[in-house]
Amino acid sequence: MAIPDIQTLGEYNGISKVTANTAVAFTGSNAGAGFICEVVTNVTIHGAGGGTIPGTSLTADTLYPIGVKKVTIGGSGIVYVLHR
């Protein structure tokens, strides 16, 4: 039996890093299924189904299994968006 070229073995199989002073949308095949904030300062998470969460309401280095439509960061935030 041949092993497929692409193996998606984990719950999340892709990672996008969003750094300071950027806004990145995650839609379609690039949809965000969760996120981890390394630095919560100046971060805003836009939920896939609507609404926003300010970074001040989040705990750094915590996995949040919440769908992400967009991440906006000013100043010094860092967010890792996880993909399925």
Phi and psi restraints in degrees (value plus and minus 20) as a CYANA .aco file:
   2 ALA   PHI    -101.0   -61.0
   2 ALA   PSI     123.5   163.5
   3 ILE   PHI    -108.3   -68.3
   3 ILE   PSI     108.5   148.5
   4 PRO   PHI     -82.0   -42.0
   4 PRO   PSI     129.7   169.7
   5 ASP   PHI     -83.6   -43.6
   5 ASP   PSI     -58.1   -18.1
   6 ILE   PHI    -130.2   -90.2
   6 ILE   PSI     101.5   141.5
   7 GLN   PHI    -139.3   -99.3
   7 GLN   PSI     101.1   141.1
   8 THR   PHI    -125.5   -85.5
   8 THR   PSI      74.1   114.1
   9 LEU   PHI    -116.7   -76.7
   9 LEU   PSI     -40.2    -0.2
  10 GLY   PHI    -126.4   -86.4
  10 GLY   PSI     155.5   195.5
  11 GLU   PHI     -86.2   -46.2
  11 GLU   PSI     -57.4   -17.4
  12 TYR   PHI    -140.8  -100.8
  12 TYR   PSI     114.4   154.4
  13 ASN   PHI    -145.4  -105.4
  13 ASN   PSI     -13.3    26.7
  14 GLY   PHI    -168.7  -128.7
  14 GLY   PSI     132.9   172.9
  15 ILE   PHI    -156.1  -116.1
  15 ILE   PSI     112.7   152.7
  16 SER   PHI    -139.8   -99.8
  16 SER   PSI     106.9   146.9
  17 LYS   PHI    -114.2   -74.2
  17 LYS   PSI     109.0   149.0
  18 VAL   PHI    -133.1   -93.1
  18 VAL   PSI     104.6   144.6
  19 THR   PHI    -130.0   -90.0
  19 THR   PSI    -199.6  -159.6
  20 ALA   PHI     -76.1   -36.1
  20 ALA   PSI     128.2   168.2
  21 ASN   PHI      40.6    80.6
  21 ASN   PSI      19.1    59.1
  22 THR   PHI    -158.3  -118.3
  22 THR   PSI     142.6   182.6
  23 ALA   PHI    -156.0  -116.0
  23 ALA   PSI     104.8   144.8
  24 VAL   PHI    -148.1  -108.1
  24 VAL   PSI     110.1   150.1
  25 ALA   PHI    -114.0   -74.0
  25 ALA   PSI     123.7   163.7
  26 PHE   PHI    -145.3  -105.3
  26 PHE   PSI      80.7   120.7
  27 THR   PHI    -154.0  -114.0
  27 THR   PSI     147.5   187.5
  28 GLY   PHI      37.6    77.6
  28 GLY   PSI    -152.1  -112.1
  29 SER   PHI     -90.8   -50.8
  29 SER   PSI     -30.3     9.7
  30 ASN   PHI    -122.1   -82.1
  30 ASN   PSI      -1.1    38.9
  31 ALA   PHI     -80.5   -40.5
  31 ALA   PSI     121.6   161.6
  32 GLY   PHI    -107.6   -67.6
  32 GLY   PSI     109.5   149.5
  33 ALA   PHI    -122.7   -82.7
  33 ALA   PSI     -26.8    13.2
  34 GLY   PHI    -198.6  -158.6
  34 GLY   PSI     155.9   195.9
  35 PHE   PHI    -178.3  -138.3
  35 PHE   PSI     139.2   179.2
  36 ILE   PHI    -152.7  -112.7
  36 ILE   PSI     109.0   149.0
  37 CYS   PHI    -116.5   -76.5
  37 CYS   PSI     102.3   142.3
  38 GLU   PHI    -102.7   -62.7
  38 GLU   PSI     -61.6   -21.6
  39 VAL   PHI    -150.1  -110.1
  39 VAL   PSI     100.3   140.3
  40 VAL   PHI    -108.2   -68.2
  40 VAL   PSI     -29.1    10.9
  41 THR   PHI     -83.1   -43.1
  41 THR   PSI     110.6   150.6
  42 ASN   PHI      43.9    83.9
  42 ASN   PSI       4.5    44.5
  43 VAL   PHI    -120.1   -80.1
  43 VAL   PSI     120.1   160.1
  44 THR   PHI    -152.4  -112.4
  44 THR   PSI     105.9   145.9
  45 ILE   PHI    -122.0   -82.0
  45 ILE   PSI     108.1   148.1
  46 HIS   PHI    -123.3   -83.3
  46 HIS   PSI      98.9   138.9
  47 GLY   PHI     -90.5   -50.5
  47 GLY   PSI     128.5   168.5
  48 ALA   PHI     -80.5   -40.5
  48 ALA   PSI     -51.6   -11.6
  49 GLY   PHI    -120.8   -80.8
  49 GLY   PSI      -8.4    31.6
  50 GLY   PHI      90.6   130.6
  50 GLY   PSI     144.8   184.8
  51 GLY   PHI      64.5   104.5
  51 GLY   PSI     144.5   184.5
  52 THR   PHI    -155.2  -115.2
  52 THR   PSI     135.5   175.5
  53 ILE   PHI    -146.6  -106.6
  53 ILE   PSI     102.4   142.4
  54 PRO   PHI     -96.5   -56.5
  54 PRO   PSI     128.2   168.2
  55 GLY   PHI     -75.7   -35.7
  55 GLY   PSI     -50.4   -10.4
  56 THR   PHI     -84.9   -44.9
  56 THR   PSI     -36.3     3.7
  57 SER   PHI    -113.2   -73.2
  57 SER   PSI     -20.0    20.0
  58 LEU   PHI    -128.6   -88.6
  58 LEU   PSI     137.4   177.4
  59 THR   PHI    -126.3   -86.3
  59 THR   PSI     109.2   149.2
  60 ALA   PHI     -79.7   -39.7
  60 ALA   PSI     128.3   168.3
  61 ASP   PHI      42.2    82.2
  61 ASP   PSI      10.9    50.9
  62 THR   PHI    -137.6   -97.6
  62 THR   PSI     114.4   154.4
  63 LEU   PHI     -99.4   -59.4
  63 LEU   PSI     104.7   144.7
  64 TYR   PHI    -132.7   -92.7
  64 TYR   PSI      89.9   129.9
  65 PRO   PHI    -103.1   -63.1
  65 PRO   PSI      41.0    81.0
  66 ILE   PHI    -138.6   -98.6
  66 ILE   PSI     111.8   151.8
  67 GLY   PHI     -80.0   -40.0
  67 GLY   PSI     118.1   158.1
  68 VAL   PHI    -139.5   -99.5
  68 VAL   PSI     105.3   145.3
  69 LYS   PHI    -114.2   -74.2
  69 LYS   PSI     -55.0   -15.0
  70 LYS   PHI    -179.1  -139.1
  70 LYS   PSI     127.0   167.0
  71 VAL   PHI    -143.4  -103.4
  71 VAL   PSI     108.2   148.2
  72 THR   PHI    -138.5   -98.5
  72 THR   PSI     108.5   148.5
  73 ILE   PHI    -153.4  -113.4
  73 ILE   PSI     107.8   147.8
  74 GLY   PHI    -127.2   -87.2
  74 GLY   PSI     152.2   192.2
  75 GLY   PHI      36.1    76.1
  75 GLY   PSI    -128.0   -88.0
  76 SER   PHI    -148.5  -108.5
  76 SER   PSI      -0.2    39.8
  77 GLY   PHI     -95.6   -55.6
  77 GLY   PSI     139.1   179.1
  78 ILE   PHI    -162.4  -122.4
  78 ILE   PSI     107.3   147.3
  79 VAL   PHI    -152.0  -112.0
  79 VAL   PSI     118.4   158.4
  80 TYR   PHI    -128.1   -88.1
  80 TYR   PSI      96.5   136.5
  81 VAL   PHI    -114.4   -74.4
  81 VAL   PSI     111.7   151.7
  82 LEU   PHI    -121.7   -81.7
  82 LEU   PSI     119.8   159.8
  83 HIS   PHI    -139.3   -99.3
  83 HIS   PSI     131.6   171.6
